[in-house]
Amino acid sequence: MKKLVFFVFISIILFFTLPPQGVSQENTETDYQIIPDDAIRLRILANSDNNDDQQLKRLVRDQVNAEISEWVQDITDIEEARRLIEARIPEIEKIIAKTIEAEGRDNSFQVEYGKNVTFPTKLYGDFLYPAGEYEAVLITLGEGKGANWWCVLFPPLCFLDFSNGTSVAEAAEVEEKEIVEEEDDAEVKFFLFDWLGWS
């Protein structure tokens, strides 16, 4: 009876640890999602990574993004979008000031619009966005040392969630961890097979 229980136990372990046979490997290469050359981004830098500063960043994001999305939703020409956004920077500043005040905060902030806003390389799911300088509205809250959020204002792509991405370095760490876990699983399987005389 003990042998039967042990065999069932080992079978269950093997069932959950062995990969299914005949399943093709998924393509693990990173894809590049193309953002048009003529695009205007929105990037918001939080004061810091503490919860209050990140929450304020999200509130500013929601207010500013909702307003600008309405402004550009019917625009198809990049030059028209540029003129409109540049002319309305004071309105963006008012939205931010009102949002900060409503939260009872006194954060300083800065709004810039230009073609040389620096973006780091980011990996979002399977999509890699290379580092570089891009045309963007940059909102810096306080010291701007916290995690950022960004999207593409024109053409309107802010419905895409770019905020859940990881840096390329973080993605490499996750991949390395997965490889180590796979090696650990392989060692357990080898030990069990050797112990059971199946090698």
Secondary structure, DSSP 8 states (H G I E B T S, - for coil): -HHHHHHHHHHHHHHHHS--TT------S-B-----SS-EEEEEE-S-SSHHHHHHHHHHHHHHHHHHHHHHTT---HHHHHHHHHHTHHHHHHHHHHHHHHTT----EEEEEEEEEEE--EEETTEEE--EEEEEEEEEETT--S-EEEEEEETT-TTS-GGG-EEHHHHHHHHHHHHHHHHHHHHHHHHHHHHHT--
